[in-house]
Amino acid sequence: MTDMPRPTESRAPRFDPTINLGHVITMGSVLATMIAGYATLNARMGVVEAQITTMTTLMERSIRADEQLQTMRTTVDKLEDRLERVEQK
């Protein structure tokens, strides 16, 4: 009748230890994708780290500018008080 073997009674999974070209190509493409993904992630993380450094520097400058502005406001307030006292005399 047919040359196909008859199915066995058990339906247990069967392990086939052969390695063919399809397996090699699949594994190679998976590895290449992983390497490319890591390289892309590494480059993006470098950009993010540089942005964080820049933002930290800008925040420090902003804090210093705010402190200087507060000092200048205090000085101007003192000068206004002196001027008012001089005008009252």
Helices and strands as residue ranges (DSSP letters): H 21-88
